[in-house]
Amino acid sequence: MGPNAIRVGYARVSTRAQDHAAQLALLNEADCREIVEETISTRRADRPKLAKTVASLKAGDTLVITKPDRVARSMKELLVFLEDELAPRGINLHILTGICAGIHRPNGQRIADKMLFLVAAMAAEMERDLIQERTLEGLAAARAAGRTGGRPAAVTEDVLAAARARRARGQSVTQIARELGIGRSTLYRALEDDDPPGSAAGTTAAAAVDHADDQPAVPAATTTSSPSPAPRPADDTRPWTSDADPARRTRWYTDAELDAVQVVATGCGDGVYHVIVVGELLGTVGPARHGWPARRRNGTEVMRTPGVRRTRNQAVVELVAATKFSWEIHRDARP
């Protein structure tokens, strides 16, 4: 543990009738700089104070708990917590009692130090292997059929002709886009060829402003372990709301839906791609020095298999597998 690393304790009880006394006594003896207390039902998957605590910790810090069931309701959920929340941030986990007692480090030098994190990584890798062959076959079949990704044109020739006629009558691009039911930035791009050279710069600048309002740009995937802002969907996908969260669907995607997965360039010039299934954005994949990182829709990076340089297709497969893993956790938590 580095000189500036800290230890933060977390205590949770299910009801107000219980108290944290037993947990607090153990945590106070564990040299924690601070202790976070949370009262929340075991049936709820979300734990706001725990999430806030983990987000505040830095690489090398340690989260201290009395037993695994304080942060997870099952072994599977514990492995997801390790794989998705602690390992990408380089946070250690110290369990004070029970069969898993000890300090677990994602970057430990000894096998004993990182065994629990290795088990989490193996579980995620097994999940990836279970769907890898079918997903890759689906991508190959899509290429063979001429579907290389991307979206159909949002502005057809008929729509463009109508837009030109309205513009000739003096209507603004914003008004035309609203009446024709298309995005302003999309219409600006379609009309760029109609602008004389002297007005090109102004039109491009206006389109950039509209695009910033309608669709924030996707950040490039980086090699750091800290979460980046969540990616945004491409035009013509479902609105980016909690209702479009793939992990919270009432059912998992069908084989046919997964076979039609889209890998669509973000258009930001950074080589990053959206991964979209039935109009729902799973996350992004992009090139980097160590291979292709995959990031979930919330910006956290999907852990890589050590020593393996990922291709783009492998990154897509692992993103789909990680989303499925999270979906199953939410499914099991439903009443």
C-alpha positions as CSV (number, residue, x, y, z in Angstrom):
1,M,0.0,0.0,0.0
2,G,1.4,3.3,-1.0
3,P,2.2,6.1,1.4
4,N,-0.9,8.1,0.5
5,A,-3.3,5.1,0.3
6,I,-6.2,5.1,2.6
7,R,-8.5,2.5,4.2
8,V,-12.3,3.2,4.3
9,G,-14.7,0.9,6.1
10,Y,-18.2,0.1,4.9
11,A,-21.0,-1.2,7.2
12,R,-24.5,-2.1,6.0
13,V,-27.6,-3.4,7.7
14,S,-30.9,-4.3,6.1
15,T,-33.4,-2.6,8.4
16,R,-33.5,0.3,10.9
17,A,-34.3,-2.2,13.6
18,Q,-30.8,-3.5,13.3
19,D,-27.7,-1.5,14.2
20,H,-24.2,-1.3,13.0
21,A,-22.5,-1.8,16.4
22,A,-20.9,-5.2,15.7
23,Q,-19.6,-4.1,12.3
24,L,-18.4,-0.8,13.6
25,A,-16.4,-2.5,16.4
26,L,-14.5,-4.6,13.9
27,L,-14.0,-1.8,11.5
28,N,-12.7,0.5,14.2
29,E,-10.1,-2.1,15.0
30,A,-9.1,-2.3,11.4
31,D,-7.3,1.1,11.2
32,C,-9.9,2.7,8.9
33,R,-9.6,6.4,8.2
34,E,-13.4,6.7,8.0
35,I,-16.4,4.4,8.2
36,V,-19.4,4.7,5.9
37,E,-22.7,3.4,7.3
38,E,-25.7,2.4,5.1
39,T,-29.1,1.1,5.9
40,I,-30.7,-0.6,2.9
41,S,-32.7,-3.7,2.1
42,T,-30.8,-6.8,1.0
43,R,-33.3,-7.1,-1.9
44,R,-32.1,-3.9,-3.5
45,A,-29.2,-4.3,-5.9
46,D,-28.2,-0.6,-5.7
47,R,-26.3,0.7,-2.7
48,P,-25.9,4.5,-3.2
49,K,-23.4,5.1,-0.3
50,L,-21.3,2.1,-1.3
51,A,-21.2,3.3,-4.9
52,K,-20.2,6.8,-3.8
53,T,-17.5,5.4,-1.5
54,V,-16.0,3.3,-4.2
55,A,-16.0,6.3,-6.6
56,S,-14.1,8.3,-4.1
57,L,-11.3,5.8,-3.7
58,K,-8.1,5.8,-5.8
59,A,-5.8,3.1,-7.0
60,G,-4.0,1.5,-4.0
61,D,-6.8,2.4,-1.5
62,T,-8.6,-0.3,0.4
63,L,-12.3,-0.9,1.0
64,V,-12.8,-2.7,4.3
65,I,-15.8,-4.8,5.1
66,T,-16.7,-7.3,7.8
67,K,-18.1,-10.0,5.5
68,P,-18.7,-10.4,1.7
69,D,-22.5,-10.2,2.2
70,R,-22.2,-6.5,3.2
71,V,-21.5,-5.6,-0.4
72,A,-23.1,-8.5,-2.4
73,R,-26.0,-10.9,-2.0
74,S,-24.4,-13.8,-3.7
75,M,-21.0,-15.1,-4.8
76,K,-21.8,-14.2,-8.4
77,E,-22.7,-10.6,-7.4
78,L,-19.4,-10.4,-5.4
79,L,-17.4,-11.4,-8.5
80,V,-19.2,-8.8,-10.6
81,F,-18.5,-6.2,-7.9
82,L,-14.8,-7.1,-8.0
83,E,-14.6,-7.3,-11.8
84,D,-16.7,-4.2,-12.6
85,E,-16.0,-1.8,-9.7
86,L,-12.8,-2.5,-7.8
87,A,-10.4,-4.1,-10.3
88,P,-10.7,-1.3,-13.0
89,R,-9.9,1.3,-10.3
90,G,-7.1,-0.7,-8.7
91,I,-8.9,-0.8,-5.3
92,N,-8.0,-3.5,-2.7
93,L,-10.7,-5.3,-0.7
94,H,-10.1,-6.3,2.9
95,I,-12.6,-8.8,4.3
96,L,-12.3,-9.1,8.1
97,T,-14.1,-12.4,8.9
98,G,-15.3,-15.6,7.2
99,I,-13.9,-17.9,4.6
100,C,-12.6,-15.1,2.4
101,A,-11.0,-13.2,5.2
102,G,-7.8,-11.3,4.2
103,I,-6.6,-8.5,1.9
104,H,-7.4,-9.0,-1.8
105,R,-5.4,-6.9,-4.2
106,P,-6.1,-6.8,-8.0
107,N,-2.4,-6.0,-8.6
108,G,-1.0,-8.3,-5.9
109,Q,2.5,-9.8,-6.4
110,R,1.4,-13.2,-4.9
111,I,-1.3,-15.5,-6.1
112,A,-2.8,-15.6,-2.6
113,D,-3.1,-11.8,-2.7
114,K,-5.1,-11.6,-5.9
115,M,-6.8,-15.0,-5.9
116,L,-10.4,-13.6,-5.5
117,F,-9.8,-11.1,-8.3
118,L,-8.4,-13.9,-10.5
119,V,-11.6,-15.9,-9.9
120,A,-13.7,-12.9,-10.9
121,A,-11.6,-12.5,-14.1
122,M,-12.0,-16.2,-14.9
123,A,-15.8,-16.1,-14.4
124,A,-16.0,-13.1,-16.8
125,E,-13.7,-14.8,-19.3
126,M,-15.8,-18.0,-19.2
127,E,-18.9,-15.8,-19.9
128,R,-17.0,-14.3,-22.9
129,D,-16.1,-17.7,-24.2
130,L,-19.7,-18.9,-24.1
131,I,-20.9,-16.3,-26.5
132,Q,-17.7,-15.5,-28.5
133,E,-18.2,-18.1,-31.3
134,R,-21.8,-17.1,-32.0
135,T,-21.1,-13.3,-32.0
136,L,-18.1,-13.6,-34.3
137,E,-20.1,-15.8,-36.6
138,G,-22.8,-13.2,-36.6
139,L,-20.3,-10.5,-37.5
140,A,-18.9,-12.7,-40.3
141,A,-22.4,-13.4,-41.6
142,A,-23.2,-9.7,-41.6
143,R,-20.1,-8.9,-43.6
144,A,-20.9,-11.7,-46.1
145,A,-24.3,-10.3,-46.6
146,G,-22.9,-6.8,-47.2
147,R,-23.8,-5.4,-43.8
148,T,-20.6,-3.8,-42.6
149,G,-22.2,-1.6,-39.9
150,G,-23.5,1.9,-40.1
151,R,-27.0,3.4,-40.4
152,P,-29.2,4.0,-43.4
153,A,-29.2,7.5,-44.6
154,A,-31.4,9.7,-42.4
155,V,-32.1,12.1,-45.3
156,T,-33.4,10.6,-48.5
157,E,-33.4,12.3,-51.8
158,D,-37.1,13.1,-51.5
159,V,-36.6,14.6,-48.0
160,L,-33.6,16.6,-49.2
161,A,-35.5,17.9,-52.2
162,A,-38.3,19.1,-49.8
163,A,-35.7,20.7,-47.5
164,R,-34.1,22.6,-50.4
165,A,-37.5,23.9,-51.6
166,R,-38.4,25.1,-48.1
167,R,-35.0,26.7,-47.7
168,A,-35.4,28.5,-51.0
169,R,-38.6,30.0,-49.6
170,G,-36.6,31.4,-46.7
171,Q,-37.3,28.9,-43.9
172,S,-34.5,28.4,-41.4
173,V,-32.7,25.0,-41.2
174,T,-33.9,24.6,-37.6
175,Q,-37.6,25.1,-38.7
176,I,-37.2,22.8,-41.7
177,A,-35.6,20.0,-39.5
178,R,-38.4,20.3,-37.0
179,E,-41.2,20.1,-39.6
180,L,-39.6,17.2,-41.4
181,G,-38.8,15.3,-38.2
182,I,-35.0,15.0,-38.6
183,G,-32.1,16.3,-36.6
184,R,-30.7,19.8,-37.3
185,S,-27.1,18.6,-37.4
186,T,-28.1,15.8,-39.9
187,L,-29.9,18.3,-42.1
188,Y,-27.0,20.8,-41.9
189,R,-24.6,18.0,-43.2
190,A,-27.0,17.0,-46.0
191,L,-27.3,20.7,-47.1
192,E,-23.5,21.5,-46.9
193,D,-23.0,20.8,-50.7
194,D,-25.6,23.4,-51.5
195,D,-23.8,26.2,-49.7
196,P,-21.5,28.5,-51.7
197,P,-17.8,28.5,-50.7
198,G,-18.1,31.8,-48.8
199,S,-20.8,30.5,-46.5
200,A,-19.3,27.0,-45.8
201,A,-17.5,28.0,-42.6
202,G,-20.6,29.6,-41.1
203,T,-22.8,26.5,-41.9
204,T,-20.2,24.1,-40.5
205,A,-19.9,26.1,-37.3
206,A,-23.7,26.2,-36.9
207,A,-23.9,22.5,-37.5
208,A,-21.3,21.9,-34.8
209,V,-23.3,23.9,-32.3
210,D,-26.5,22.0,-33.1
211,H,-24.7,18.7,-33.0
212,A,-23.4,19.6,-29.5
213,D,-26.9,20.3,-28.4
214,D,-28.5,17.2,-29.9
215,Q,-25.8,14.6,-29.4
216,P,-22.8,15.0,-27.1
217,A,-19.6,13.5,-28.6
218,V,-18.3,10.2,-27.4
219,P,-15.0,10.4,-25.5
220,A,-12.1,8.4,-26.9
221,A,-11.3,5.2,-25.1
222,T,-8.2,5.6,-23.0
223,T,-5.7,3.3,-21.4
224,T,-6.4,4.6,-17.9
225,S,-8.4,2.6,-15.4
226,S,-10.5,5.6,-14.2
227,P,-14.1,5.7,-15.6
228,S,-14.6,8.1,-18.4
229,P,-18.0,9.9,-19.2
230,A,-20.6,7.5,-20.4
231,P,-20.8,7.2,-24.2
232,R,-23.7,8.6,-26.1
233,P,-25.8,6.8,-28.7
234,A,-25.5,7.5,-32.4
235,D,-28.3,9.2,-34.4
236,D,-31.3,7.0,-34.9
237,T,-30.7,4.7,-31.9
238,R,-33.0,4.7,-28.9
239,P,-33.1,7.8,-26.7
240,W,-30.4,7.6,-24.0
241,T,-32.5,7.0,-20.9
242,S,-32.6,4.4,-18.2
243,D,-35.4,2.7,-20.2
244,A,-32.8,2.0,-22.9
245,D,-30.2,0.5,-20.4
246,P,-29.4,-2.9,-21.9
247,A,-28.6,-4.3,-18.5
248,R,-32.1,-3.6,-17.2
249,R,-34.0,-5.2,-20.1
250,T,-36.8,-7.5,-19.1
251,R,-35.2,-10.2,-21.3
252,W,-31.8,-10.8,-22.8
253,Y,-31.3,-10.3,-26.5
254,T,-32.2,-13.2,-28.8
255,D,-29.6,-14.9,-31.0
256,A,-31.0,-13.1,-34.1
257,E,-30.6,-9.7,-32.3
258,L,-27.1,-10.5,-31.3
259,D,-26.2,-11.7,-34.8
260,A,-27.3,-8.3,-36.1
261,V,-25.0,-6.4,-33.7
262,Q,-23.9,-3.1,-35.2
263,V,-20.3,-1.7,-34.9
264,V,-20.7,1.9,-36.0
265,A,-18.0,4.6,-36.2
266,T,-18.7,7.5,-33.8
267,G,-17.6,10.0,-36.5
268,C,-15.4,11.9,-34.1
269,G,-12.2,11.0,-36.0
270,D,-10.7,9.1,-33.1
271,G,-11.2,5.5,-34.4
272,V,-13.8,4.7,-31.7
273,Y,-16.9,2.7,-32.5
274,H,-20.4,2.4,-30.9
275,V,-21.6,-1.2,-30.3
276,I,-25.3,-1.3,-30.8
277,V,-27.9,-4.1,-30.5
278,V,-31.5,-3.5,-31.5
279,G,-31.0,0.3,-31.2
280,E,-29.5,0.0,-27.7
281,L,-26.0,1.3,-27.0
282,L,-23.9,-1.3,-25.1
283,G,-20.7,0.9,-25.1
284,T,-17.7,1.6,-27.2
285,V,-14.6,0.0,-28.5
286,G,-11.5,1.8,-29.8
287,P,-7.9,1.3,-30.7
288,A,-5.1,1.7,-28.2
289,R,-1.4,0.8,-27.7
290,H,-2.3,-2.5,-25.9
291,G,-5.1,-3.5,-28.2
292,W,-8.7,-2.6,-28.4
293,P,-10.3,-1.5,-25.0
294,A,-14.0,-2.0,-24.5
295,R,-16.0,0.4,-22.4
296,R,-19.5,-0.1,-21.0
297,R,-22.2,2.5,-21.5
298,N,-21.3,4.0,-18.0
299,G,-17.7,4.5,-19.1
300,T,-16.0,1.8,-17.1
301,E,-13.6,-0.4,-19.0
302,V,-14.2,-4.1,-19.5
303,M,-11.2,-6.0,-18.0
304,R,-8.8,-7.5,-20.5
305,T,-7.4,-11.1,-20.3
306,P,-3.7,-10.6,-19.1
307,G,-1.2,-10.8,-21.9
308,V,-3.7,-10.9,-24.7
309,R,-3.8,-8.1,-27.3
310,R,-7.5,-7.7,-28.3
311,T,-8.7,-7.2,-31.8
312,R,-11.8,-5.1,-32.5
313,N,-14.1,-8.2,-32.8
314,Q,-12.8,-9.6,-29.5
315,A,-13.4,-6.3,-27.8
316,V,-17.0,-6.4,-29.2
317,V,-17.5,-9.9,-27.9
318,E,-16.2,-9.1,-24.4
319,L,-18.4,-6.0,-24.2
320,V,-21.5,-8.1,-25.1
321,A,-20.4,-10.7,-22.5
322,A,-19.9,-8.1,-19.8
323,T,-23.3,-6.6,-20.5
324,K,-24.9,-10.0,-20.3
325,F,-23.2,-10.7,-16.9
326,S,-24.6,-7.4,-15.5
327,W,-28.0,-8.1,-17.0
328,E,-28.2,-11.5,-15.2
329,I,-27.4,-9.8,-11.9
330,H,-30.2,-7.3,-12.4
331,R,-32.5,-10.1,-13.5
332,D,-31.8,-12.1,-10.3
333,A,-32.5,-9.0,-8.2
334,R,-36.0,-8.5,-9.6
335,P,-38.8,-9.6,-7.2
